């Protein structure tokens, strides 16, 4: 069974440099592409500003509609008319 530990050690020391090289390449790629990722994030945030602005009014109008529809239902039950 000693051959199993020897084979494991050989496999580890064979694969470990490949993993280190892959990690180094990913770090370099991350460093090179980070300005483009940030520019994409900023572009997305700027493009969504009008929708966020309109979403504020949608919340206000839906609350107003909910309150007014509740009073309409109360009037229908109370007086029989809208």
PDB file with SEQRES, HELIX, SHEET and CRYST1 records, atoms N, CA, C and O in Angstrom:
SEQRES   1 A   82  UNK UNK UNK UNK UNK UNK UNK UNK UNK UNK UNK UNK UNK          
SEQRES   2 A   82  UNK UNK UNK UNK UNK UNK UNK UNK UNK UNK UNK UNK UNK          
SEQRES   3 A   82  UNK UNK UNK UNK UNK UNK UNK UNK UNK UNK UNK UNK UNK          
SEQRES   4 A   82  UNK UNK UNK UNK UNK UNK UNK UNK UNK UNK UNK UNK UNK          
SEQRES   5 A   82  UNK UNK UNK UNK UNK UNK UNK UNK UNK UNK UNK UNK UNK          
SEQRES   6 A   82  UNK UNK UNK UNK UNK UNK UNK UNK UNK UNK UNK UNK UNK          
SEQRES   7 A   82  UNK UNK UNK UNK                                              
HELIX    1 AA1 UNK A    2  UNK A   47  1                                  46    
HELIX    2 AA2 UNK A   49  UNK A   79  1                                  31    
CRYST1    1.000    1.000    1.000  90.00  90.00  90.00 P 1           1          
ATOM      1  N   UNK A   1       0.806  -1.202   0.000  1.00  0.00           N  
ATOM      2  CA  UNK A   1       0.000   0.000   0.000  1.00  0.00           C  
ATOM      3  C   UNK A   1       0.847   1.264   0.000  1.00  0.00           C  
ATOM      4  O   UNK A   1       0.330   2.376  -0.102  1.00  0.00           O  
ATOM      5  N   UNK A   2       2.136   1.076   0.115  1.00  0.00           N  
ATOM      6  CA  UNK A   2       3.007   2.245   0.090  1.00  0.00           C  
ATOM      7  C   UNK A   2       3.012   2.883  -1.292  1.00  0.00           C  
ATOM      8  O   UNK A   2       3.212   4.091  -1.416  1.00  0.00           O  
ATOM      9  N   UNK A   3       2.799   2.100  -2.310  1.00  0.00           N  
ATOM     10  CA  UNK A   3       2.778   2.616  -3.685  1.00  0.00           C  
ATOM     11  C   UNK A   3       1.643   3.608  -3.884  1.00  0.00           C  
ATOM     12  O   UNK A   3       1.737   4.503  -4.724  1.00  0.00           O  
ATOM     13  N   UNK A   4       0.551   3.450  -3.099  1.00  0.00           N  
ATOM     14  CA  UNK A   4      -0.581   4.354  -3.232  1.00  0.00           C  
ATOM     15  C   UNK A   4      -0.211   5.760  -2.755  1.00  0.00           C  
ATOM     16  O   UNK A   4      -0.569   6.744  -3.402  1.00  0.00           O  
ATOM     17  N   UNK A   5       0.494   5.861  -1.642  1.00  0.00           N  
ATOM     18  CA  UNK A   5       0.912   7.177  -1.157  1.00  0.00           C  
ATOM     19  C   UNK A   5       1.967   7.792  -2.082  1.00  0.00           C  
ATOM     20  O   UNK A   5       2.002   9.009  -2.266  1.00  0.00           O  
ATOM     21  N   UNK A   6       2.812   6.959  -2.654  1.00  0.00           N  
ATOM     22  CA  UNK A   6       3.819   7.467  -3.592  1.00  0.00           C  
ATOM     23  C   UNK A   6       3.134   7.991  -4.855  1.00  0.00           C  
ATOM     24  O   UNK A   6       3.494   9.054  -5.362  1.00  0.00           O  
ATOM     25  N   UNK A   7       2.157   7.254  -5.358  1.00  0.00           N  
ATOM     26  CA  UNK A   7       1.420   7.697  -6.551  1.00  0.00           C  
ATOM     27  C   UNK A   7       0.648   8.984  -6.260  1.00  0.00           C  
ATOM     28  O   UNK A   7       0.567   9.871  -7.110  1.00  0.00           O  
ATOM     29  N   UNK A   8       0.090   9.079  -5.069  1.00  0.00           N  
ATOM     30  CA  UNK A   8      -0.626  10.308  -4.688  1.00  0.00           C  
ATOM     31  C   UNK A   8       0.307  11.496  -4.626  1.00  0.00           C  
ATOM     32  O   UNK A   8      -0.049  12.583  -5.084  1.00  0.00           O  
ATOM     33  N   UNK A   9       1.500  11.316  -4.069  1.00  0.00           N  
ATOM     34  CA  UNK A   9       2.474  12.403  -3.988  1.00  0.00           C  
ATOM     35  C   UNK A   9       2.932  12.832  -5.372  1.00  0.00           C  
ATOM     36  O   UNK A   9       3.074  14.026  -5.638  1.00  0.00           O  
ATOM     37  N   UNK A  10       3.163  11.875  -6.249  1.00  0.00           N  
ATOM     38  CA  UNK A  10       3.581  12.200  -7.620  1.00  0.00           C  
ATOM     39  C   UNK A  10       2.472  12.965  -8.333  1.00  0.00           C  
ATOM     40  O   UNK A  10       2.744  13.948  -9.024  1.00  0.00           O  
ATOM     41  N   UNK A  11       1.229  12.527  -8.174  1.00  0.00           N  
ATOM     42  CA  UNK A  11       0.101  13.215  -8.813  1.00  0.00           C  
ATOM     43  C   UNK A  11      -0.051  14.628  -8.255  1.00  0.00           C  
ATOM     44  O   UNK A  11      -0.307  15.567  -9.009  1.00  0.00           O  
ATOM     45  N   UNK A  12       0.106  14.786  -6.944  1.00  0.00           N  
ATOM     46  CA  UNK A  12      -0.029  16.111  -6.335  1.00  0.00           C  
ATOM     47  C   UNK A  12       1.023  17.072  -6.875  1.00  0.00           C  
ATOM     48  O   UNK A  12       0.695  18.183  -7.289  1.00  0.00           O  
ATOM     49  N   UNK A  13       2.279  16.651  -6.871  1.00  0.00           N  
ATOM     50  CA  UNK A  13       3.351  17.531  -7.322  1.00  0.00           C  
ATOM     51  C   UNK A  13       3.358  17.723  -8.839  1.00  0.00           C  
ATOM     52  O   UNK A  13       4.033  18.622  -9.340  1.00  0.00           O  
ATOM     53  N   UNK A  14       2.625  16.902  -9.568  1.00  0.00           N  
ATOM     54  CA  UNK A  14       2.484  17.091 -11.005  1.00  0.00           C  
ATOM     55  C   UNK A  14       1.365  18.084 -11.305  1.00  0.00           C  
ATOM     56  O   UNK A  14       1.505  18.937 -12.182  1.00  0.00           O  
ATOM     57  N   UNK A  15       0.262  17.973 -10.579  1.00  0.00           N  
ATOM     58  CA  UNK A  15      -0.916  18.800 -10.846  1.00  0.00           C  
ATOM     59  C   UNK A  15      -0.825  20.178 -10.182  1.00  0.00           C  
ATOM     60  O   UNK A  15      -1.360  21.151 -10.714  1.00  0.00           O  
ATOM     61  N   UNK A  16      -0.165  20.273  -9.045  1.00  0.00           N  
ATOM     62  CA  UNK A  16      -0.116  21.524  -8.288  1.00  0.00           C  
ATOM     63  C   UNK A  16       0.450  22.703  -9.101  1.00  0.00           C  
ATOM     64  O   UNK A  16      -0.143  23.780  -9.044  1.00  0.00           O  
ATOM     65  N   UNK A  17       1.545  22.573  -9.843  1.00  0.00           N  
ATOM     66  CA  UNK A  17       2.021  23.710 -10.647  1.00  0.00           C  
ATOM     67  C   UNK A  17       1.022  24.132 -11.718  1.00  0.00           C  
ATOM     68  O   UNK A  17       0.913  25.318 -12.029  1.00  0.00           O  
ATOM     69  N   UNK A  18       0.295  23.178 -12.283  1.00  0.00           N  
ATOM     70  CA  UNK A  18      -0.718  23.511 -13.291  1.00  0.00           C  
ATOM     71  C   UNK A  18      -1.826  24.340 -12.645  1.00  0.00           C  
ATOM     72  O   UNK A  18      -2.296  25.313 -13.234  1.00  0.00           O  
ATOM     73  N   UNK A  19      -2.238  23.965 -11.454  1.00  0.00           N  
ATOM     74  CA  UNK A  19      -3.253  24.729 -10.731  1.00  0.00           C  
ATOM     75  C   UNK A  19      -2.762  26.133 -10.385  1.00  0.00           C  
ATOM     76  O   UNK A  19      -3.509  27.104 -10.512  1.00  0.00           O  
ATOM     77  N   UNK A  20      -1.530  26.239  -9.956  1.00  0.00           N  
ATOM     78  CA  UNK A  20      -0.974  27.562  -9.650  1.00  0.00           C  
ATOM     79  C   UNK A  20      -0.907  28.444 -10.895  1.00  0.00           C  
ATOM     80  O   UNK A  20      -1.212  29.635 -10.834  1.00  0.00           O  
ATOM     81  N   UNK A  21      -0.510  27.861 -12.012  1.00  0.00           N  
ATOM     82  CA  UNK A  21      -0.443  28.616 -13.259  1.00  0.00           C  
ATOM     83  C   UNK A  21      -1.835  29.051 -13.689  1.00  0.00           C  
ATOM     84  O   UNK A  21      -2.016  30.182 -14.140  1.00  0.00           O  
ATOM     85  N   UNK A  22      -2.816  28.174 -13.558  1.00  0.00           N  
ATOM     86  CA  UNK A  22      -4.194  28.534 -13.891  1.00  0.00           C  
ATOM     87  C   UNK A  22      -4.718  29.653 -13.012  1.00  0.00           C  
ATOM     88  O   UNK A  22      -5.382  30.567 -13.499  1.00  0.00           O  
ATOM     89  N   UNK A  23      -4.427  29.589 -11.717  1.00  0.00           N  
ATOM     90  CA  UNK A  23      -4.857  30.649 -10.805  1.00  0.00           C  
ATOM     91  C   UNK A  23      -4.190  31.975 -11.154  1.00  0.00           C  
ATOM     92  O   UNK A  23      -4.832  33.024 -11.114  1.00  0.00           O  
ATOM     93  N   UNK A  24      -2.905  31.932 -11.496  1.00  0.00           N  
ATOM     94  CA  UNK A  24      -2.197  33.145 -11.891  1.00  0.00           C  
ATOM     95  C   UNK A  24      -2.809  33.753 -13.144  1.00  0.00           C  
ATOM     96  O   UNK A  24      -2.976  34.970 -13.221  1.00  0.00           O  
ATOM     97  N   UNK A  25      -3.144  32.927 -14.122  1.00  0.00           N  
ATOM     98  CA  UNK A  25      -3.758  33.424 -15.349  1.00  0.00           C  
ATOM     99  C   UNK A  25      -5.136  34.027 -15.072  1.00  0.00           C  
ATOM    100  O   UNK A  25      -5.501  35.033 -15.680  1.00  0.00           O  
ATOM    101  N   UNK A  26      -5.903  33.424 -14.162  1.00  0.00           N  
ATOM    102  CA  UNK A  26      -7.209  33.992 -13.809  1.00  0.00           C  
ATOM    103  C   UNK A  26      -7.066  35.338 -13.108  1.00  0.00           C  
ATOM    104  O   UNK A  26      -7.854  36.250 -13.359  1.00  0.00           O  
ATOM    105  N   UNK A  27      -6.077  35.473 -12.239  1.00  0.00           N  
ATOM    106  CA  UNK A  27      -5.840  36.763 -11.581  1.00  0.00           C  
ATOM    107  C   UNK A  27      -5.461  37.842 -12.595  1.00  0.00           C  
ATOM    108  O   UNK A  27      -5.934  38.976 -12.507  1.00  0.00           O  
ATOM    109  N   UNK A  28      -4.612  37.489 -13.549  1.00  0.00           N  
ATOM    110  CA  UNK A  28      -4.205  38.458 -14.575  1.00  0.00           C  
ATOM    111  C   UNK A  28      -5.404  38.835 -15.439  1.00  0.00           C  
ATOM    112  O   UNK A  28      -5.592  40.013 -15.746  1.00  0.00           O  
ATOM    113  N   UNK A  29      -6.213  37.866 -15.832  1.00  0.00           N  
ATOM    114  CA  UNK A  29      -7.406  38.137 -16.629  1.00  0.00           C  
ATOM    115  C   UNK A  29      -8.400  39.009 -15.857  1.00  0.00           C  
ATOM    116  O   UNK A  29      -9.009  39.916 -16.424  1.00  0.00           O  
ATOM    117  N   UNK A  30      -8.556  38.732 -14.577  1.00  0.00           N  
ATOM    118  CA  UNK A  30      -9.427  39.549 -13.732  1.00  0.00           C  
ATOM    119  C   UNK A  30      -8.918  40.985 -13.660  1.00  0.00           C  
ATOM    120  O   UNK A  30      -9.707  41.927 -13.723  1.00  0.00           O  
ATOM    121  N   UNK A  31      -7.628  41.154 -13.530  1.00  0.00           N  
ATOM    122  CA  UNK A  31      -7.043  42.497 -13.442  1.00  0.00           C  
ATOM    123  C   UNK A  31      -7.213  43.258 -14.762  1.00  0.00           C  
ATOM    124  O   UNK A  31      -7.471  44.462 -14.760  1.00  0.00           O  
ATOM    125  N   UNK A  32      -7.069  42.559 -15.871  1.00  0.00           N  
ATOM    126  CA  UNK A  32      -7.200  43.212 -17.179  1.00  0.00           C  
ATOM    127  C   UNK A  32      -8.655  43.579 -17.471  1.00  0.00           C  
ATOM    128  O   UNK A  32      -8.917  44.650 -18.017  1.00  0.00           O  
ATOM    129  N   UNK A  33      -9.603  42.713 -17.119  1.00  0.00           N  
ATOM    130  CA  UNK A  33     -11.005  42.931 -17.472  1.00  0.00           C  
ATOM    131  C   UNK A  33     -11.784  43.753 -16.455  1.00  0.00           C  
ATOM    132  O   UNK A  33     -12.922  44.133 -16.729  1.00  0.00           O  
ATOM    133  N   UNK A  34     -11.214  44.038 -15.297  1.00  0.00           N  
ATOM    134  CA  UNK A  34     -11.977  44.747 -14.263  1.00  0.00           C  
ATOM    135  C   UNK A  34     -12.463  46.136 -14.700  1.00  0.00           C  
ATOM    136  O   UNK A  34     -13.573  46.501 -14.313  1.00  0.00           O  
ATOM    137  N   UNK A  35     -11.723  46.934 -15.470  1.00  0.00           N  
ATOM    138  CA  UNK A  35     -12.293  48.218 -15.910  1.00  0.00           C  
ATOM    139  C   UNK A  35     -13.523  48.051 -16.805  1.00  0.00           C  
ATOM    140  O   UNK A  35     -14.453  48.855 -16.740  1.00  0.00           O  
ATOM    141  N   UNK A  36     -13.526  47.015 -17.633  1.00  0.00           N  
ATOM    142  CA  UNK A  36     -14.670  46.787 -18.506  1.00  0.00           C  
ATOM    143  C   UNK A  36     -15.888  46.315 -17.722  1.00  0.00           C  
ATOM    144  O   UNK A  36     -17.019  46.684 -18.038  1.00  0.00           O  
ATOM    145  N   UNK A  37     -15.655  45.507 -16.710  1.00  0.00           N  
ATOM    146  CA  UNK A  37     -16.751  45.055 -15.856  1.00  0.00           C  
ATOM    147  C   UNK A  37     -17.344  46.251 -15.111  1.00  0.00           C  
ATOM    148  O   UNK A  37     -18.564  46.374 -15.005  1.00  0.00           O  
ATOM    149  N   UNK A  38     -16.493  47.123 -14.602  1.00  0.00           N  
ATOM    150  CA  UNK A  38     -16.972  48.306 -13.889  1.00  0.00           C  
ATOM    151  C   UNK A  38     -17.730  49.239 -14.837  1.00  0.00           C  
ATOM    152  O   UNK A  38     -18.759  49.798 -14.458  1.00  0.00           O  
ATOM    153  N   UNK A  39     -17.240  49.407 -16.040  1.00  0.00           N  
ATOM    154  CA  UNK A  39     -17.930  50.261 -17.016  1.00  0.00           C  
ATOM    155  C   UNK A  39     -19.297  49.680 -17.374  1.00  0.00           C  
ATOM    156  O   UNK A  39     -20.260  50.428 -17.539  1.00  0.00           O  
ATOM    157  N   UNK A  40     -19.391  48.377 -17.495  1.00  0.00           N  
ATOM    158  CA  UNK A  40     -20.678  47.741 -17.752  1.00  0.00           C  
ATOM    159  C   UNK A  40     -21.641  47.929 -16.598  1.00  0.00           C  
ATOM    160  O   UNK A  40     -22.832  48.158 -16.808  1.00  0.00           O  
ATOM    161  N   UNK A  41     -21.133  47.833 -15.380  1.00  0.00           N  
ATOM    162  CA  UNK A  41     -21.973  48.041 -14.194  1.00  0.00           C  
ATOM    163  C   UNK A  41     -22.504  49.470 -14.150  1.00  0.00           C  
ATOM    164  O   UNK A  41     -23.687  49.682 -13.883  1.00  0.00           O  
ATOM    165  N   UNK A  42     -21.648  50.442 -14.406  1.00  0.00           N  
ATOM    166  CA  UNK A  42     -22.068  51.844 -14.389  1.00  0.00           C  
ATOM    167  C   UNK A  42     -23.069  52.109 -15.507  1.00  0.00           C  
ATOM    168  O   UNK A  42     -24.052  52.819 -15.297  1.00  0.00           O  
ATOM    169  N   UNK A  43     -22.836  51.556 -16.676  1.00  0.00           N  
ATOM    170  CA  UNK A  43     -23.763  51.729 -17.802  1.00  0.00           C  
ATOM    171  C   UNK A  43     -25.131  51.159 -17.465  1.00  0.00           C  
ATOM    172  O   UNK A  43     -26.155  51.773 -17.767  1.00  0.00           O  
ATOM    173  N   UNK A  44     -25.152  50.005 -16.849  1.00  0.00           N  
ATOM    174  CA  UNK A  44     -26.423  49.393 -16.458  1.00  0.00           C  
ATOM    175  C   UNK A  44     -27.152  50.257 -15.435  1.00  0.00           C  
ATOM    176  O   UNK A  44     -28.363  50.449 -15.538  1.00  0.00           O  
ATOM    177  N   UNK A  45     -26.430  50.775 -14.456  1.00  0.00           N  
ATOM    178  CA  UNK A  45     -27.063  51.602 -13.426  1.00  0.00           C  
ATOM    179  C   UNK A  45     -27.625  52.891 -14.021  1.00  0.00           C  
ATOM    180  O   UNK A  45     -28.717  53.322 -13.650  1.00  0.00           O  
ATOM    181  N   UNK A  46     -26.889  53.502 -14.934  1.00  0.00           N  
ATOM    182  CA  UNK A  46     -27.363  54.739 -15.568  1.00  0.00           C  
ATOM    183  C   UNK A  46     -28.572  54.447 -16.459  1.00  0.00           C  
ATOM    184  O   UNK A  46     -29.503  55.251 -16.520  1.00  0.00           O  
ATOM    185  N   UNK A  47     -28.566  53.316 -17.141  1.00  0.00           N  
ATOM    186  CA  UNK A  47     -29.680  52.978 -18.019  1.00  0.00           C  
ATOM    187  C   UNK A  47     -30.954  52.695 -17.232  1.00  0.00           C  
ATOM    188  O   UNK A  47     -32.050  52.876 -17.762  1.00  0.00           O  
ATOM    189  N   UNK A  48     -30.838  52.259 -15.992  1.00  0.00           N  
ATOM    190  CA  UNK A  48     -32.015  51.928 -15.189  1.00  0.00           C  
ATOM    191  C   UNK A  48     -32.561  53.101 -14.391  1.00  0.00           C  
ATOM    192  O   UNK A  48     -33.578  52.953 -13.713  1.00  0.00           O  
ATOM    193  N   UNK A  49     -31.921  54.259 -14.448  1.00  0.00           N  
ATOM    194  CA  UNK A  49     -32.389  55.419 -13.682  1.00  0.00           C  
ATOM    195  C   UNK A  49     -33.817  55.809 -14.041  1.00  0.00           C  
ATOM    196  O   UNK A  49     -34.606  56.037 -13.124  1.00  0.00           O  
ATOM    197  N   UNK A  50     -34.203  55.900 -15.307  1.00  0.00           N  
ATOM    198  CA  UNK A  50     -35.594  56.273 -15.595  1.00  0.00           C  
ATOM    199  C   UNK A  50     -36.606  55.283 -15.022  1.00  0.00           C  
ATOM    200  O   UNK A  50     -37.677  55.681 -14.563  1.00  0.00           O  
ATOM    201  N   UNK A  51     -36.270  54.008 -15.048  1.00  0.00           N  
ATOM    202  CA  UNK A  51     -37.189  53.007 -14.526  1.00  0.00           C  
ATOM    203  C   UNK A  51     -37.321  53.113 -13.013  1.00  0.00           C  
ATOM    204  O   UNK A  51     -38.408  52.917 -12.470  1.00  0.00           O  
ATOM    205  N   UNK A  52     -36.232  53.420 -12.335  1.00  0.00           N  
ATOM    206  CA  UNK A  52     -36.315  53.617 -10.887  1.00  0.00           C  
ATOM    207  C   UNK A  52     -37.156  54.838 -10.563  1.00  0.00           C  
ATOM    208  O   UNK A  52     -37.930  54.836  -9.605  1.00  0.00           O  
ATOM    209  N   UNK A  53     -37.001  55.883 -11.368  1.00  0.00           N  
ATOM    210  CA  UNK A  53     -37.780  57.099 -11.165  1.00  0.00           C  
ATOM    211  C   UNK A  53     -39.269  56.810 -11.350  1.00  0.00           C  
ATOM    212  O   UNK A  53     -40.094  57.260 -10.555  1.00  0.00           O  
ATOM    213  N   UNK A  54     -39.614  56.063 -12.394  1.00  0.00           N  
ATOM    214  CA  UNK A  54     -41.011  55.724 -12.637  1.00  0.00           C  
ATOM    215  C   UNK A  54     -41.547  54.741 -11.604  1.00  0.00           C  
ATOM    216  O   UNK A  54     -42.742  54.755 -11.309  1.00  0.00           O  
ATOM    217  N   UNK A  55     -40.707  53.904 -11.060  1.00  0.00           N  
ATOM    218  CA  UNK A  55     -41.150  52.940 -10.055  1.00  0.00           C  
ATOM    219  C   UNK A  55     -41.599  53.649  -8.783  1.00  0.00           C  
ATOM    220  O   UNK A  55     -42.498  53.169  -8.093  1.00  0.00           O  
ATOM    221  N   UNK A  56     -40.987  54.780  -8.466  1.00  0.00           N  
ATOM    222  CA  UNK A  56     -41.421  55.541  -7.293  1.00  0.00           C  
ATOM    223  C   UNK A  56     -42.856  56.012  -7.468  1.00  0.00           C  
ATOM    224  O   UNK A  56     -43.649  55.944  -6.529  1.00  0.00           O  
ATOM    225  N   UNK A  57     -43.197  56.485  -8.652  1.00  0.00           N  
ATOM    226  CA  UNK A  57     -44.556  56.946  -8.891  1.00  0.00           C  
ATOM    227  C   UNK A  57     -45.537  55.782  -8.940  1.00  0.00           C  
ATOM    228  O   UNK A  57     -46.702  55.928  -8.570  1.00  0.00           O  
ATOM    229  N   UNK A  58     -45.069  54.638  -9.394  1.00  0.00           N  
ATOM    230  CA  UNK A  58     -45.953  53.479  -9.456  1.00  0.00           C  
ATOM    231  C   UNK A  58     -46.356  53.043  -8.052  1.00  0.00           C  
ATOM    232  O   UNK A  58     -47.512  52.695  -7.816  1.00  0.00           O  
ATOM    233  N   UNK A  59     -45.416  53.060  -7.132  1.00  0.00           N  
ATOM    234  CA  UNK A  59     -45.733  52.692  -5.749  1.00  0.00           C  
ATOM    235  C   UNK A  59     -46.725  53.683  -5.172  1.00  0.00           C  
ATOM    236  O   UNK A  59     -47.689  53.285  -4.519  1.00  0.00           O  
ATOM    237  N   UNK A  60     -46.500  54.978  -5.407  1.00  0.00           N  
ATOM    238  CA  UNK A  60     -47.415  55.988  -4.887  1.00  0.00           C  
ATOM    239  C   UNK A  60     -48.798  55.841  -5.512  1.00  0.00           C  
ATOM    240  O   UNK A  60     -49.801  55.934  -4.804  1.00  0.00           O  
ATOM    241  N   UNK A  61     -48.874  55.615  -6.815  1.00  0.00           N  
ATOM    242  CA  UNK A  61     -50.175  55.508  -7.477  1.00  0.00           C  
ATOM    243  C   UNK A  61     -50.884  54.224  -7.073  1.00  0.00           C  
ATOM    244  O   UNK A  61     -52.109  54.215  -6.956  1.00  0.00           O  
ATOM    245  N   UNK A  62     -50.144  53.140  -6.858  1.00  0.00           N  
ATOM    246  CA  UNK A  62     -50.810  51.902  -6.450  1.00  0.00           C  
ATOM    247  C   UNK A  62     -51.352  52.021  -5.039  1.00  0.00           C  
ATOM    248  O   UNK A  62     -52.408  51.467  -4.733  1.00  0.00           O  
ATOM    249  N   UNK A  63     -50.646  52.736  -4.174  1.00  0.00           N  
ATOM    250  CA  UNK A  63     -51.166  52.957  -2.830  1.00  0.00           C  
ATOM    251  C   UNK A  63     -52.400  53.847  -2.874  1.00  0.00           C  
ATOM    252  O   UNK A  63     -53.370  53.601  -2.157  1.00  0.00           O  
ATOM    253  N   UNK A  64     -52.369  54.878  -3.708  1.00  0.00           N  
ATOM    254  CA  UNK A  64     -53.525  55.759  -3.849  1.00  0.00           C  
ATOM    255  C   UNK A  64     -54.703  54.986  -4.409  1.00  0.00           C  
ATOM    256  O   UNK A  64     -55.828  55.157  -3.938  1.00  0.00           O  
ATOM    257  N   UNK A  65     -54.476  54.148  -5.393  1.00  0.00           N  
ATOM    258  CA  UNK A  65     -55.551  53.356  -5.974  1.00  0.00           C  
ATOM    259  C   UNK A  65     -56.115  52.387  -4.943  1.00  0.00           C  
ATOM    260  O   UNK A  65     -57.329  52.195  -4.867  1.00  0.00           O  
ATOM    261  N   UNK A  66     -55.239  51.779  -4.151  1.00  0.00           N  
ATOM    262  CA  UNK A  66     -55.695  50.829  -3.143  1.00  0.00           C  
ATOM    263  C   UNK A  66     -56.573  51.523  -2.111  1.00  0.00           C  
ATOM    264  O   UNK A  66     -57.616  50.993  -1.729  1.00  0.00           O  
ATOM    265  N   UNK A  67     -56.167  52.688  -1.663  1.00  0.00           N  
ATOM    266  CA  UNK A  67     -56.944  53.428  -0.669  1.00  0.00           C  
ATOM    267  C   UNK A  67     -58.260  53.887  -1.275  1.00  0.00           C  
ATOM    268  O   UNK A  67     -59.304  53.762  -0.635  1.00  0.00           O  
ATOM    269  N   UNK A  68     -58.236  54.419  -2.502  1.00  0.00           N  
ATOM    270  CA  UNK A  68     -59.467  54.909  -3.111  1.00  0.00           C  
ATOM    271  C   UNK A  68     -60.413  53.758  -3.441  1.00  0.00           C  
ATOM    272  O   UNK A  68     -61.627  53.921  -3.318  1.00  0.00           O  
ATOM    273  N   UNK A  69     -59.903  52.607  -3.854  1.00  0.00           N  
ATOM    274  CA  UNK A  69     -60.787  51.482  -4.149  1.00  0.00           C  
ATOM    275  C   UNK A  69     -61.416  50.951  -2.863  1.00  0.00           C  
ATOM    276  O   UNK A  69     -62.546  50.462  -2.879  1.00  0.00           O  
ATOM    277  N   UNK A  70     -60.696  51.044  -1.764  1.00  0.00           N  
ATOM    278  CA  UNK A  70     -61.274  50.626  -0.483  1.00  0.00           C  
ATOM    279  C   UNK A  70     -62.419  51.529  -0.072  1.00  0.00           C  
ATOM    280  O   UNK A  70     -63.431  51.051   0.439  1.00  0.00           O  
ATOM    281  N   UNK A  71     -62.274  52.830  -0.288  1.00  0.00           N  
ATOM    282  CA  UNK A  71     -63.365  53.741   0.067  1.00  0.00           C  
ATOM    283  C   UNK A  71     -64.524  53.565  -0.882  1.00  0.00           C  
ATOM    284  O   UNK A  71     -65.673  53.721  -0.470  1.00  0.00           O  
ATOM    285  N   UNK A  72     -64.264  53.239  -2.161  1.00  0.00           N  
ATOM    286  CA  UNK A  72     -65.359  52.972  -3.099  1.00  0.00           C  
ATOM    287  C   UNK A  72     -66.148  51.747  -2.665  1.00  0.00           C  
ATOM    288  O   UNK A  72     -67.378  51.748  -2.719  1.00  0.00           O  
ATOM    289  N   UNK A  73     -65.458  50.714  -2.242  1.00  0.00           N  
ATOM    290  CA  UNK A  73     -66.159  49.514  -1.798  1.00  0.00           C  
ATOM    291  C   UNK A  73     -66.972  49.807  -0.538  1.00  0.00           C  
ATOM    292  O   UNK A  73     -68.063  49.266  -0.363  1.00  0.00           O  
ATOM    293  N   UNK A  74     -66.456  50.640   0.316  1.00  0.00           N  
ATOM    294  CA  UNK A  74     -67.190  51.012   1.517  1.00  0.00           C  
ATOM    295  C   UNK A  74     -68.457  51.774   1.143  1.00  0.00           C  
ATOM    296  O   UNK A  74     -69.517  51.541   1.724  1.00  0.00           O  
ATOM    297  N   UNK A  75     -68.353  52.683   0.175  1.00  0.00           N  
ATOM    298  CA  UNK A  75     -69.537  53.435  -0.256  1.00  0.00           C  
ATOM    299  C   UNK A  75     -70.559  52.529  -0.918  1.00  0.00           C  
ATOM    300  O   UNK A  75     -71.759  52.721  -0.722  1.00  0.00           O  
ATOM    301  N   UNK A  76     -70.120  51.545  -1.698  1.00  0.00           N  
ATOM    302  CA  UNK A  76     -71.056  50.624  -2.355  1.00  0.00           C  
ATOM    303  C   UNK A  76     -71.806  49.826  -1.292  1.00  0.00           C  
ATOM    304  O   UNK A  76     -73.020  49.650  -1.397  1.00  0.00           O  
ATOM    305  N   UNK A  77     -71.107  49.345  -0.279  1.00  0.00           N  
ATOM    306  CA  UNK A  77     -71.785  48.571   0.762  1.00  0.00           C  
ATOM    307  C   UNK A  77     -72.723  49.463   1.603  1.00  0.00           C  
ATOM    308  O   UNK A  77     -73.801  49.033   2.012  1.00  0.00           O  
ATOM    309  N   UNK A  78     -72.298  50.689   1.844  1.00  0.00           N  
ATOM    310  CA  UNK A  78     -73.053  51.561   2.729  1.00  0.00           C  
ATOM    311  C   UNK A  78     -74.292  52.130   2.022  1.00  0.00           C  
ATOM    312  O   UNK A  78     -75.395  52.094   2.569  1.00  0.00           O  
ATOM    313  N   UNK A  79     -74.104  52.647   0.820  1.00  0.00           N  
ATOM    314  CA  UNK A  79     -75.197  53.331   0.142  1.00  0.00           C  
ATOM    315  C   UNK A  79     -75.805  52.540  -1.001  1.00  0.00           C  
ATOM    316  O   UNK A  79     -76.871  52.906  -1.496  1.00  0.00           O  
ATOM    317  N   UNK A  80     -75.167  51.481  -1.429  1.00  0.00           N  
ATOM    318  CA  UNK A  80     -75.698  50.696  -2.538  1.00  0.00           C  
ATOM    319  C   UNK A  80     -75.332  51.264  -3.884  1.00  0.00           C  
ATOM    320  O   UNK A  80     -75.733  50.695  -4.899  1.00  0.00           O  
ATOM    321  N   UNK A  81     -74.583  52.367  -3.955  1.00  0.00           N  
ATOM    322  CA  UNK A  81     -74.133  52.982  -5.226  1.00  0.00           C  
ATOM    323  C   UNK A  81     -72.660  53.311  -5.100  1.00  0.00           C  
ATOM    324  O   UNK A  81     -72.082  53.303  -4.013  1.00  0.00           O  
ATOM    325  N   UNK A  82     -72.074  53.602  -6.253  1.00  0.00           N  
ATOM    326  CA  UNK A  82     -70.664  53.976  -6.202  1.00  0.00           C  
ATOM    327  C   UNK A  82     -70.497  55.468  -6.225  1.00  0.00           C  
ATOM    328  O   UNK A  82     -69.372  55.964  -6.189  1.00  0.00           O  
TER     329      UNK A  82                                                      
END                                                                             
